[in-house]
Amino acid sequence: MGSNILQAWAAGLITKGTHKTFTREQKQYILEDMQENILSYKAAAKKHDVPDRSIRNWERI
C-alpha cells in the first residue's frame, strides 16, 4: 500500500465497508429522477451518493 493511501486510511479519510440502505420510496425517487433528468447511472449515483451498481440492481426489480 502506498504511504499516502496508508496515511489517509489512518487519518480516517478512507472508509471501508460502509453500507447504506434505501427505502422503496427512496429507490423509486432516484430512478424517477434519473429518467426525468436523463441521467446516466454514474451521474445519478454521484448526485444521490449511491453506488451506480445499486441503481442498476434496483432498475431490474
C-alpha positions, 0 to 999 in steps of 0.5 A: 500500500502506498504511504499516502493511501496508508496515511489517509486510511489512518487519518480516517479519510478512507472508509471501508465497508460502509453500507447504506440502505434505501427505502422503496420510496427512496429507490423509486425517487432516484430512478424517477429522477434519473429518467426525468433528468436523463441521467446516466447511472454514474451521474445519478449515483454521484448526485444521490451518493449511491453506488451506480451498481445499486441503481442498476440492481434496483432498475431490474426489480 
